[in-house]
Amino acid sequence: MTTENLKTKIEEYFSAGASVVGNREAMAAFEELREALEAGAVRSAEPDAASATGWRVNAWVKQGILLGFRLGHLEAWGGNDGGLSFVDKHTFPARTFTADEGIRIVAGGSSVRRGAYLAKGVICVPPMYVNVGAYVDEGTLVDSHALVGSCAQIGKRVHLSAAAQVGGVLEPVNASPVILEDDALVGGNCGVYEGTIVRRRAVLAAGTILTRGTPVYDVVNGTVLRAEGEMPLIIPEGAVVVPGSRAVNKGKAAEWGVSVYTPVIVKYRDEKTELSAALEDILR
Ligand SMILES: CC(C)(COP(=O)(O)OP(=O)(O)OC[C@H]1O[C@@H](n2cnc3c(N)ncnc32)[C@H](O)[C@@H]1OP(=O)(O)O)[C@@H](O)C(=O)NCCC(=O)NCCS
């Protein structure tokens, strides 16, 4: 089926609500979408120069993923030989891989859910998790305790350091997922949530947290970056963001000396940053 036909079918079955349960054609359409997601042929969001953020959200893909949850029944697996057992919707078991696919999944405590795309050359270090609808492009490293949330779009050669959390955005279906563009470096313990876009080559120092409600102080350009209306928080290309703090002057805050966490753009990527970022390339 062409992508356009698949889109029409998915939209139709999604809007049918609960009556779709048990419909074999709906299941076939969902399975076709899941295959297309895993092949990277269809994405929940994709680059689109004509859009204000540079990315277009494919709401129908998210509807298709939600359709998969609706069509799925609970199924148990594993648990043989005293191992841990699992129960989930049968439509989203863990993916299986072959050596030909060229993706390294180091043994131990990791899972990649069906409906997620991993490109050749991706390295997954346990324990880590990639959720449905996520798209992880070539050469990206997903380090221990990192989470790639549902529908998150991760570019090429992105470094997701240990315990980096990339939030999932499945609903509302037209909401933009978190997007990390090519060559972004996300330090250990970072959190990127609520549709934030991190442009190419940006660097988030360890411990940086970004959400829709977090203003980012760009001390290089003298601007404060915020999410506004339809626009998510956008970290500019090559920005180096570190966790900082700022004084609060409202209410009792000044008297009490209260300050709050704020991310700060201290510089734009330079040779020193390249050096700091290159350290772990030997892993590949
Ligand atoms: C951001 C990072 C890459 C450093 O980049 P860099 O370009 O070499 O940065 P610099 O050392 O030139 O620092 C620029 C400024 O930011 C400050 N800064 C750098 N890293 C910082 C951090 N993590 N927190 C707060 N401030 C930081 C520096 O003090 C400096 O400010 P100053 O000029 O006032 O002293 C590095 O700090 C980092 O966080 N790396 C990721 C580490 C990590 O998580 N590894 C993965 C383990 S799995």
The ligand as an SDF file (V2000), in Angstrom:
LIG
                    3D

 48 50  0  0  0  0  0  0  0  0999 V2000
   29.8250   21.1450   27.9570 C   0  0  0  0  0  0  0  0  0  0  0  0
   31.1290   20.4010   27.9120 C   0  0  0  0  0  0  0  0  0  0  0  0
   31.1580   19.5010   26.6800 C   0  0  0  0  0  0  0  0  0  0  0  0
   32.3010   21.3630   27.8950 C   0  0  0  0  0  0  0  0  0  0  0  0
   32.3330   22.0810   26.6810 O   0  0  0  0  0  0  0  0  0  0  0  0
   33.5590   23.0660   26.4100 P   0  0  0  0  0  0  0  0  0  0  0  0
   33.2870   23.7270   25.0990 O   0  0  0  0  0  0  0  0  0  0  0  0
   34.8230   22.3040   26.5610 O   0  0  0  0  0  0  0  0  0  0  0  0
   33.3590   24.1050   27.5960 O   0  0  0  0  0  0  0  0  0  0  0  0
   34.4670   25.0270   28.2810 P   0  0  0  0  0  0  0  0  0  0  0  0
   35.3070   24.1990   29.1660 O   0  0  0  0  0  0  0  0  0  0  0  0
   35.1370   25.8760   27.2420 O   0  0  0  0  0  0  0  0  0  0  0  0
   33.5410   25.9320   29.1870 O   0  0  0  0  0  0  0  0  0  0  0  0
   32.8320   27.0790   28.7520 C   0  0  0  0  0  0  0  0  0  0  0  0
   32.2460   27.7350   29.9760 C   0  0  0  0  0  0  0  0  0  0  0  0
   31.1770   26.9070   30.4910 O   0  0  0  0  0  0  0  0  0  0  0  0
   31.5040   26.4870   31.8290 C   0  0  0  0  0  0  0  0  0  0  0  0
   31.1330   25.0790   31.9140 N   0  0  0  0  0  0  0  0  0  0  0  0
   31.6180   24.0700   31.1620 C   0  0  0  0  0  0  0  0  0  0  0  0
   31.0250   22.9360   31.4860 N   0  0  0  0  0  0  0  0  0  0  0  0
   30.1370   23.2120   32.4580 C   0  0  0  0  0  0  0  0  0  0  0  0
   29.2360   22.4300   33.1920 C   0  0  0  0  0  0  0  0  0  0  0  0
   29.1110   21.1100   32.9510 N   0  0  0  0  0  0  0  0  0  0  0  0
   28.4770   23.0510   34.1120 N   0  0  0  0  0  0  0  0  0  0  0  0
   28.5880   24.3750   34.3360 C   0  0  0  0  0  0  0  0  0  0  0  0
   29.4510   25.1570   33.6740 N   0  0  0  0  0  0  0  0  0  0  0  0
   30.2010   24.5730   32.7320 C   0  0  0  0  0  0  0  0  0  0  0  0
   32.9740   26.6810   31.9860 C   0  0  0  0  0  0  0  0  0  0  0  0
   33.3110   26.9300   33.3130 O   0  0  0  0  0  0  0  0  0  0  0  0
   33.2400   27.8800   31.1180 C   0  0  0  0  0  0  0  0  0  0  0  0
   32.8500   29.0570   31.7720 O   0  0  0  0  0  0  0  0  0  0  0  0
   33.9940   30.1520   32.1540 P   0  0  0  0  0  0  0  0  0  0  0  0
   34.6100   30.5190   30.8490 O   0  0  0  0  0  0  0  0  0  0  0  0
   33.2090   31.2040   32.8020 O   0  0  0  0  0  0  0  0  0  0  0  0
   34.9030   29.4020   33.0570 O   0  0  0  0  0  0  0  0  0  0  0  0
   31.3160   19.5340   29.1990 C   0  0  0  0  0  0  0  0  0  0  0  0
   31.2830   20.3440   30.3380 O   0  0  0  0  0  0  0  0  0  0  0  0
   30.2660   18.4590   29.3990 C   0  0  0  0  0  0  0  0  0  0  0  0
   29.2880   18.6250   30.0940 O   0  0  0  0  0  0  0  0  0  0  0  0
   30.5210   17.2990   28.7750 N   0  0  0  0  0  0  0  0  0  0  0  0
   29.6400   16.1680   28.8740 C   0  0  0  0  0  0  0  0  0  0  0  0
   30.1740   15.2240   29.9410 C   0  0  0  0  0  0  0  0  0  0  0  0
   29.3690   13.9820   29.9310 C   0  0  0  0  0  0  0  0  0  0  0  0
   28.2210   13.9880   30.3100 O   0  0  0  0  0  0  0  0  0  0  0  0
   30.0060   12.8810   29.4540 N   0  0  0  0  0  0  0  0  0  0  0  0
   29.3110   11.6820   29.1950 C   0  0  0  0  0  0  0  0  0  0  0  0
   29.5430   10.6300   30.2140 C   0  0  0  0  0  0  0  0  0  0  0  0
   28.6590    9.1650   29.7490 S   0  0  0  0  0  0  0  0  0  0  0  0
  1  2  1  0
  2  3  1  0
  2  4  1  0
  2 36  1  0
  4  5  1  0
  5  6  1  0
  6  7  2  0
  6  8  1  0
  6  9  1  0
  9 10  1  0
 10 11  2  0
 10 12  1  0
 10 13  1  0
 13 14  1  0
 14 15  1  0
 15 16  1  0
 15 30  1  0
 16 17  1  0
 17 18  1  0
 17 28  1  0
 18 19  1  0
 18 27  1  0
 19 20  2  0
 20 21  1  0
 21 22  1  0
 21 27  2  0
 22 23  1  0
 22 24  2  0
 24 25  1  0
 25 26  2  0
 26 27  1  0
 28 29  1  0
 28 30  1  0
 30 31  1  0
 31 32  1  0
 32 33  2  0
 32 34  1  0
 32 35  1  0
 36 37  1  0
 36 38  1  0
 38 39  2  0
 38 40  1  0
 40 41  1  0
 41 42  1  0
 42 43  1  0
 43 44  2  0
 43 45  1  0
 45 46  1  0
 46 47  1  0
 47 48  1  0
M  END
$$$$
